């Protein structure tokens, strides 16, 4: 059975929906250009409710050491998600500095892009395959765009992996079936407006994942 991560949370009702629906991971976004950005104080308050019921993920893009130190001190996430151009060496530095496990997100457009996961298999606990952002995009993910899920069918990786990009309650079962994904990640697909999570959509998404 696939498990789900609800990403970009910023309110108590949305977090409650994720927890009540059985989300295995909840994510808090610390990339300033994202409409889902949340302050560290707000995220820490939400994480205190979530801790022990789900895995807490800090979502970052090429984070510097200062941010990693803040996350460690004030949030103590279970995972740090790296969604930028981080190298395997930098991912290992972040893991050692933070004490957190790593989710490495990789931009995917074609089957050959999947090969970029290989150097991270000895560093990250989980991989994430997300749709490659267009050249003009202001952020590397969270754009609500899917890619060809079938390119993942039959592929084997040394680490468990998430499917991300353009998922919602209406297509997630098809996406899991087509790709074989053991884990799925959603953000914009459970929003009623940019950055504004809809608890009802979260519940619908998690219910759909539970049916696979």
C-alpha positions in Angstrom: 0.0 0.0 0.0 1.3 3.4 -0.9 1.8 6.1 1.7 1.4 9.8 1.4 3.2 13.1 2.3 1.1 16.3 2.5 3.5 19.1 1.8 3.3 22.9 2.3 1.2 22.9 5.4 0.7 26.2 7.3 -2.6 26.0 9.2 -4.0 23.9 12.0 -7.1 22.7 10.1 -4.9 21.5 7.2 -2.5 19.7 9.6 -5.4 18.1 11.5 -6.8 16.8 8.2 -3.5 15.3 7.3 -3.1 13.7 10.6 -6.7 12.4 10.8 -6.4 11.1 7.2 -3.3 9.1 8.0 -0.5 11.0 6.2 2.8 9.3 6.9 4.7 12.6 6.3 3.9 16.3 6.7 6.0 19.0 5.1 6.7 22.6 6.0 8.2 24.8 3.2 11.1 27.1 4.0 11.7 28.4 0.4 10.9 32.1 0.5 9.7 32.3 -3.1 7.1 29.6 -2.5 3.5 30.6 -1.8 3.7 27.8 0.8 6.5 29.4 2.7 5.9 29.2 6.5 7.8 30.9 9.3 10.0 28.7 11.5 8.0 29.7 14.6 4.7 28.7 12.9 6.1 25.5 11.6 7.5 24.6 15.0 4.1 25.1 16.6 2.5 22.8 14.0 5.3 20.2 14.3 4.7 20.0 18.0 1.2 18.7 17.3 2.3 16.4 14.6 5.4 14.8 16.3 4.9 11.2 17.2 1.9 10.9 14.9 3.7 11.4 11.6 7.2 12.2 10.1 8.0 16.0 10.1 9.8 17.2 7.0 11.5 20.5 6.4 11.4 21.4 2.7 14.4 23.5 1.5 16.1 24.6 -1.7 19.9 24.8 -1.5 19.8 25.6 2.2 22.8 27.3 3.8 24.4 26.2 7.1 22.6 29.0 9.0 19.2 27.6 7.9 20.2 24.1 8.7 21.2 25.1 12.2 18.0 27.0 12.8 15.9 24.0 11.6 17.9 21.7 13.9 17.5 23.9 16.9 13.9 25.1 16.5 12.1 22.4 14.4 14.2 19.2 14.9 12.7 17.7 11.7 12.8 14.0 11.1 13.7 14.7 7.5 15.2 17.5 5.5 13.9 17.6 1.9 16.4 19.0 -0.6 14.7 20.4 -3.6 17.6 22.4 -5.2 20.9 21.7 -6.9 22.5 20.0 -3.9 25.2 17.5 -4.7 25.5 14.2 -2.9 28.4 15.6 -0.9 26.3 18.6 0.2 23.4 16.3 1.1 25.8 14.3 3.3 27.0 17.5 5.0 23.4 18.5 5.7 22.6 15.1 7.1 25.7 15.2 9.4 25.1 18.8 10.5 21.3 18.4 11.2 21.1 14.8 12.4 18.0 14.5 10.2 17.4 12.0 7.4 17.4 13.2 3.8 14.8 13.3 1.1 16.4 14.3 -2.2 14.0 15.6 -4.8 15.0 15.2 -8.5 13.5 17.0 -11.5 12.3 14.5 -14.1 11.2 15.0 -17.7 12.5 11.9 -19.5 13.6 8.4 -18.4 17.3 9.4 -18.6 16.7 11.9 -15.8 16.1 9.0 -13.4 19.8 8.2 -13.6 20.6 11.3 -11.5 19.1 9.5 -8.5 21.9 6.9 -8.5 24.6 9.1 -6.7 22.2 10.0 -4.0 21.2 6.4 -3.1 24.1 6.1 -0.6 23.2 9.5 1.0 19.4 10.0 1.1 17.0 7.8 2.9 14.3 8.6 0.4 14.3 9.9 -3.2 11.6 12.0 -4.8 10.8 12.3 -8.5 9.1 15.6 -9.3 8.2 17.2 -12.7 11.0 19.3 -14.1 10.1 23.0 -13.9 10.2 25.1 -17.1 13.1 27.3 -17.6 11.2 30.5 -16.6 9.9 29.1 -13.4 10.7 31.0 -10.1 10.8 27.8 -8.1 11.9 24.2 -8.7 8.7 22.4 -7.6 5.2 22.8 -6.4 3.9 23.9 -9.8 1.2 21.3 -10.1 2.5 19.8 -13.3 2.8 16.0 -13.9 5.3 14.1 -16.0 5.0 10.8 -17.8 4.6 8.5 -14.8 5.2 5.4 -16.9 8.9 6.0 -17.1 9.2 4.8 -13.5 7.4 1.6 -14.1 9.6 -1.3 -13.4 12.6 0.8 -12.2 14.3 -0.3 -9.0 16.1 2.0 -6.7 18.1 1.3 -3.5 15.9 3.7 -1.6 12.2 4.1 -1.2 10.9 6.9 -3.4 8.1 9.5 -3.7 6.2 10.4 -6.8 5.4 14.1 -6.9 4.1 16.7 -9.4 0.5 17.4 -10.4 -1.1 14.8 -8.2 -4.6 15.2 -6.8 -7.4 13.0 -5.5 -8.7 12.3 -9.0 -5.4 11.1 -10.6 -3.3 9.7 -7.7 -4.6 6.1 -8.1 -3.8 6.2 -11.8 -0.4 7.7 -11.0 0.5 5.0 -8.5 -0.7 2.2 -10.8 1.3 3.6 -13.8 4.5 4.3 -11.9 4.6 1.7 -9.1 5.2 4.5 -6.6 5.5 3.3 -3.0 5.0 6.9 -1.7 3.3 10.0 -3.1 3.7 13.7 -2.3 1.0 16.4 -2.8 0.9 20.1 -2.3 -0.9 22.2 -4.9 -3.3 19.3 -5.6 -5.0 19.8 -2.2 -5.3 23.5 -2.4 -8.3 25.8 -3.2 -5.9 28.7 -4.0 -2.1 29.1 -4.2 -0.7 28.1 -0.8 -4.1 27.7 0.8 -4.7 24.0 1.8 -8.3 22.7 1.7 -8.8 20.1 4.5 -11.6 18.4 2.5 -9.2 17.9 -0.4 -6.5 16.5 1.9 -9.0 14.0 3.3 -10.1 13.0 -0.3 -6.5 12.6 -1.4 -5.5 10.4 1.5 -8.6 8.3 1.1 -7.8 7.7 -2.5 -4.2 6.7 -1.6 -5.5 4.3 1.0 -7.5 2.5 -1.7 -4.5 1.5 -3.7 
